[in-house]
């Protein structure tokens, strides 16, 4: 897609707006030279007392235009006013051209509840926040209500953040097979799976360095999350090796939450979950994605719906108190009838958490190699499925507690976590809302060091530290001492260790 921008405009924001209406759009040199590529022109002009944004968009021989003017106000600074004007103009013009109104309006970020949170923190009422989302950000009413409700729940669960709090993420980037939609760094070949024993040795050494620095700095680990990949690809003795070392490094009984991402039902055994329970794991994820065997086969999952039910029963019998199940709306081959049946069967099992994702097309996913058109503007049955989950979940006592969004989701819909009261996944909230540091260890792991409330009153400060992406590189990596030194420097520079 070709963009012509005139004025002080955030290019990335305009690109993400365009991708709502032109799913899968690219903005490289090849598109700029393509005479048939859609084109959008945007001009931003400062007028007396406000900002004017004018947009012209053309595609497939059609053209649409829109002009939006916004006055400066006590609610929004100049930068925010300009962004709102741009968003309103792009949404109006593109919406007219393709005949589509996005349910999230001009909100394009990962955290659609962020705007609601900021407004609530400024003292606005719940009713006023929903009105601002619908009138100023063009969010449809039911999504505005969802964002506001989740923002209120998150703030209740977060409480008052303490700069000495932190969480730890442990990466096990291996899977028994690769799903066609997956873009995560995970490895499935026998040659790579043979690296697991050596990987664990290196990982544990890095965990020792990281936890030693956490202890030295006087930080408190609130949650610990072992993710992947599929951590339960480890054999029971390998899992014991990892969990016993973690138990030596930190007081797992003091953790608010200790999650093991079991993920794939075909990797779950009673022996493995007994080890997890023995070492204090109190939350596990058993993720079917769908309970339609035809859909599972279509997306490359190597398990059946019956395998999931067996794994869920093992998880329940393990005594681990909180079980999460992940589902995906809009998978290739799925429809409302099959998805609603999946969701009803999950509700009947009564897991403590249910996370509903919307199918997202990632550029590294194998499914893009199939040559089929999988990007979807309206998402087919996805919107109906999303609405069904949010209605049925709340009817059955589950409340939405966190939410995030991704680019190129079918229908531009959201991912929502539901939980029974008192079982919310806290790591998800801490990670998404960036209220304290997340120290990550392992191949592909990314630590986020957070100064949530800088002393100068500015916006939160975040710095990231990256481990090598691939296991082969990680096994020869010697950067952990440098990373722990960077952790300490960040905390001391920002005065986060002061009383």
Beta strands, then each sheet from edge to edge (+ up, - down):
strand 1: 2-6
strand 2: 39-47
strand 3: 50-59
strand 4: 62-71
strand 5: 165-172
strand 6: 220-228
strand 7: 257-263
strand 8: 283-286
strand 9: 322-329
strand 10: 353-358
strand 11: 399-404
strand 12: 415-419
strand 13: 437-441
strand 14: 446-451
strand 15: 461-466
sheet 1: 1+ 2+ 3- 4+
sheet 2: 11+ 12- 10+ 9+ 8+ 7+ 6+ 5+ 13+
sheet 3: 14+ 15-
end
